[in-house]
């Protein structure tokens, strides 16, 4: 690249990792920077604190309404909501089609399996359960000691040091992984939202046919394959788009039409398949991948 210092090229190459899709397309993924991950985590914590604040207001209003007799029940409900928020917010969000929490979406990040396989529930649970040891437990004990006035300098330094080791762990490995990522076999990669260029916008696809897909055609792929297709569309590599479009046409029996644009075809298929999948989620149906056949 002309005009780009060599060390910048080397640094950028060091952040790239290869992931092969089910269609045989080699995606070049960029690992998330530590700053991006910290920003995403901080945003998620702020959202959780805001949600907990609202829950606290509702609990206080409930206790006031029903009197002291029901205060204990209100406190139990509050503790249950706090427990669910703390332990399942990250898990539920990362098990969704976008494989990212709201904080990660804001920072343009997502979670992927290092092996190139689909991101399974056990991987998501493993990486997020480690956050208890990495952050929540030491911070909880430290906060409790401070509130009770029993925290001395050694306790404070121990708690902060323990948390600091885990928080800084991504700085000391080439894949920028948390301990949770290391155990679960995951990467956090950059997946920014990109606006379509003029050449790739729908208005530029003059003469492109209107695409209609049957439910059987849309059910060919599951969450994992749609995540991969989304990455292919974002990367906007002509060769990869052509390869994936040809593969999907063959799988669903879709003939190449006159004026058929690969990018337009993939975008239409992705939008339709995702819409069908999200409708299915309303009824508790979630296909992990193309091998998880719908009922």
N, C-alpha and C positions, 0 to 999 in steps of 0.2 A: 504494500500500500504506500503510494507516493506521499511524502510529507509527514508520515506517521513515524515517530521515533521507534527504533528497534525494541527498546525495553517495553514500550507500550504494547507492541505486537506480541511479545513474549508473555507479558502479564495477561493479556486477553486470551491467548491460547491456553494458558495454564488454568483458566476458569472454565474452559470448554470440556464437556464430556459427551461421549457418543452413546446413543440409545437407539437400538434397532427396533422398528415397529413390526407388528405382525405381517405387514405387507412387504417387509424387507427394505423399508426406507430407513436410511441412517440419519437420524436427527442429531444435530449438534446443539446440545443444551448448554446454557450458561449458568453456572452455579451462582446462587445468590450471594451477595456481599454480606459481610457481618453487619455492616451498617443497615442494610435493608432488612435483615432478620430482626435486629434490635428494634427498628422502627415499627415493623409489623407486630412484634410481641408487645411493645408499649401501647400501640393502638388497640390491640385486643384486650390488654389489661384495663385500659380506660373504658372500653365498652362494657367489660364485665363489672367494673366499679359503678358505672352509670346504671346498669341493670340492677345491681345489688342495692343501690341507693333507692331506686324506684320500688323495689321489693320491700325495703325497709319502711318507706312511706306508707305503702299499702298495709304492711303489718301493723304499723303504729295506728293507722286509721281503724283497722279491724279490732285492735285491742281496746281502743277508745269506745268503739261502738258496742262491743259485747261486754265490756267491763273487765275487772280483774279476774273474774271466774274463768274467763276463756283466754287469759293472757298466756298461760302455759301452752295451750294448743296453738296459738298464733306464733309463739316462739319456736315451736317444733316445726311448723310449716316454713318459717323463715330459714331455719337451719337446713331443712330439706332442700329448699330452693337454692340456698348458697352452695350446698354440697353438689347438687346436680350441675349448677353453673360452673363450678370450679373443675369438676371432673369430666363433664361430658360436652362442654362447649367446643373445645378443640377437636374432640373425637368425632362428633356429629358433623361438624363443618367440613373436616378433611375427608370424611367418608362420602361426601356429596360429589356430584358430577364435576365440580371445579377443583376438588382436592385442595381447598384453601379456606382459611378463616377470613373474616371480613378484613382483619388487619393485613393478612397476606395479599388479599385482592387489592387493597389500597396501595400496597408496596409493589404490586406486580409480580407476586410470587405464587408458587404452587408446589405441592409435594409429589414426587414420583418415586417409583421403586428403582433401585440401582440396577437390578437385574434386567430391566426392560419389561418385566411382567406387569400385570395389573396391580394397582395399589389395594391390597387386601385389608380387611378389617383388622386382622391380627397385627399387621404392620402398623396401622394407624394407632391402635390401642397401645402397642408396645412403646412407640415413640412418645406418646403423650403421657403414659403412666410414669415414665422416667422423670417427667417434669415435677412430679411430687418430690422426688429426692433432690433434684437439681435446684428447685426454687421454692416451691410452696412450703414444704416442711420446715426448712431452716428459717425462712422468713416468718412463718407462723410462730415458731418457738421464740424467735427473737422479739417479735411484736408482743407476745404474751408476757415475756419477762420484763420488757420495757414498761408495759402498761401496769404491771404489778410492782414495779420498782425493784425487782430482784436481779436485773441484768447488770453484771459488772463489766469492766473493760475487756476482760478475757473472753467472757461469753459473747459479747458483741463482736469482737474481732474474729472469734471462731466461726460464728454464724455468717458473717460477711465474707470471711475467707473461703468457707465451704461453698457458698453460693458463687463467689467470684471465680473459683476454679472451674465450675461447671459452665458459667456464663462465658468465660474466656476460652473454653475448650475448642470452639471452632477456629480460633486463631492459630492453633497448634497442629492442625492436620490439613492436608492439601485439598480435601473435599469439603472443607468448611462445615463439618458435621458436628451436631450436638452428640452427646452420649446416647440420647434416644435414637438419633438417626443411625448411629453406628450399630446399635443393637437391632433395630428394625430393618436395616438394609434400605434406607431411603436417602434421597437427596432433596434439598429445597432449591428449586431452580427459578430463574427469572422468566416470567411469562407475561410481559406487559401487554396491555390492551393497545392494539394498533389500529389506527383509522385507515380505511382503504384509500389507496392513492386514486387519482382520477382515472388512471388506466384500468384499475381493478374494481372500480365502483360499479354497482349494478347499471347505472346510466350508460356506462361505456360498453355494455354487452349488447350492442344493437343486433337485433335479429335472434337473440338467444331464445330458445323455446321456454315455455312455462313448464315447470317440473311438477309432476304429481307422482306420489309414491304410495303404494299399498302398505297396509300394516305389516304384512309379511316381509316386504322389502325393508321396512324400517326396523324390524326386529332382528335383522341380520347382525347388528352390532349392539354391544352393551356399553356400560359406563367407560370401561378402560379404552375400548376402541374409539369412542367419541372424544375422550381426552386426547388421544393420539392424533385424531383427525383435526382437532382444534389446533394442536401444535403445528401440524403441517400447514394449515391455513395461515397461521400467524407468521411462520417462517417465510412464506411466499417464495419458495424455491420452485421454479418452473418444472424442473425434472421430477421433483418429489410429488408435486401436485398432479402431474400427468400420470405418474406411476400409480398413485393411490386412486385416482379417478378411474383408470382402466381396471384396477383390481376390484373396486366397488361395483362398477358396471357389470363385470363378469359375475360377481357373486349374486347380484340381485336380478340379473337378466335384463339389464337396461341397455337398449341399443343406442349407439352413438347417433344422434340426430344432426340434421343440417343446422349449422349455426350453434351447435352445442359447444360451450366453453367449459373447459375442465374446472376452472376456478368457480364459475357460476354453478356448475353441477354439484361440486362438493359443498359449496356454501348452502345451496338449497337442501341437499340431503342432510347436512349437519343440523340445520335449523329445524327441519321436519322431524328428524330422529330425536333430537333433544326435546322438542315440544311433546312428542309422544311419551318419552321417558318421564318427563316431569309430570305429565298427566297421570302416568302409572304410579308415581310416587305418592300421589294423593290417596291412592287406594292400597298403599303399603307394598307395592310391587317394585323391586329393584333388581335389574339384571346386572351382575358384576361384569360379565364379558360376553362374547359371542357364543361361548359354550354353555352359558347358563340360559337354557331355552325357556321362553315364556310359557305359561300354562295355557 
